[in-house]
Amino acid sequence: MRVMPSPVVFFEIGCADSAATREFYASLFDWKITPSPSSSLIDPGEGIQGHITSLGHEPHQYTIFYVQVDDVAASIEKVKELGGSLIVGPIPIPAGTFAWIRDPGGNTIGLWKHSA
């Protein structure tokens, strides 16, 4: 069985003040940021895309990157076997399924599976 690579495919910046955060990153990096009702899409021009979001609850301030996996649930089980833990998920959304995991050192990473 060939193991497929697990690339970083997306990033997220969480904040309490979406407008101020959008302005900061647009001014700092010249990113094109398009607001929407639930989040703001970041198009850096090159590299991976991301978004800015305000959850309305803790954690307000965070950054996270998402790694593409073949199976979110199976990846969560492997995380646990390796000494990590599940924070959130798996959560299905229209574009796919995601989860947040914590590695044994305390870092938070997102898992992502795009809808077929």
C-alpha positions in Angstrom: 0.0 0.0 0.0 1.4 3.3 -1.0 1.2 6.1 1.6 0.1 9.4 0.1 1.9 12.6 1.2 0.1 14.8 3.7 0.6 18.3 2.5 -0.2 21.5 4.4 -3.3 22.8 2.5 -4.8 25.7 4.4 -4.2 28.0 7.3 -6.5 29.9 9.7 -6.1 33.0 11.8 -8.6 33.4 14.7 -9.3 36.7 16.2 -11.7 38.7 18.3 -11.8 41.7 15.8 -12.0 40.6 12.2 -11.9 44.0 10.6 -8.7 45.0 12.5 -7.1 41.7 11.8 -7.9 41.9 8.1 -6.5 45.4 7.9 -3.3 44.3 9.7 -2.5 41.4 7.4 -3.6 43.1 4.2 -1.3 46.0 5.0 1.6 43.9 6.3 1.7 41.4 3.5 -0.4 42.9 0.7 -2.7 39.9 0.8 -6.0 40.1 -0.9 -8.6 39.5 1.8 -12.3 39.1 0.9 -14.8 39.4 3.8 -17.8 37.1 4.0 -20.4 36.6 6.7 -18.6 33.8 8.5 -14.9 34.4 7.7 -12.6 36.3 5.4 -10.8 34.4 2.6 -7.0 35.2 2.3 -5.5 35.0 -1.1 -1.7 35.5 -0.6 -1.1 35.4 -4.4 1.3 32.5 -4.0 1.4 29.6 -1.5 -1.6 28.2 0.3 -4.8 30.1 0.9 -6.3 30.7 4.3 -9.0 32.6 6.2 -9.5 34.9 9.1 -12.3 34.0 11.4 -13.9 35.1 14.7 -15.4 32.2 16.5 -17.3 34.3 19.1 -15.9 32.1 21.9 -12.5 30.9 23.2 -10.1 30.5 21.7 -10.3 34.1 20.3 -6.7 34.5 19.2 -5.0 31.5 17.5 -3.2 30.4 14.3 -3.5 26.9 12.9 -2.5 25.1 9.8 -4.4 22.2 8.3 -2.8 19.0 6.9 -4.7 17.0 4.3 -5.4 13.4 5.3 -7.2 10.5 3.6 -9.4 9.8 6.6 -9.9 12.2 9.5 -11.3 9.6 11.9 -8.4 7.1 11.2 -5.9 10.0 11.6 -7.4 10.9 15.0 -6.9 7.3 16.2 -3.3 7.4 15.0 -2.8 10.7 16.9 -4.1 9.0 20.1 -1.8 6.0 19.5 1.2 8.3 19.2 0.4 10.1 22.4 -1.5 13.1 21.1 -5.1 14.0 21.8 -8.3 15.2 20.1 -9.4 18.8 20.7 -12.3 19.2 18.3 -14.0 17.0 15.7 -14.3 15.5 13.4 -16.7 18.1 12.1 -18.3 17.9 8.6 -18.8 21.1 6.8 -19.9 21.6 3.1 -16.3 21.6 1.8 -15.1 18.6 3.8 -14.3 17.4 7.3 -11.9 18.8 9.8 -10.6 18.2 13.3 -8.1 19.9 15.6 -5.6 17.7 17.4 -2.9 18.3 20.0 0.5 16.7 19.6 2.3 15.3 22.7 4.2 18.7 23.1 0.9 20.7 23.1 0.9 22.1 19.6 -2.5 22.3 17.9 -2.7 21.1 14.3 -5.7 20.8 12.0 -6.6 17.7 10.0 -8.5 18.2 6.7 -10.3 15.9 4.3 -11.9 17.6 1.3 -15.3 16.4 0.2 -15.3 14.1 -2.8 
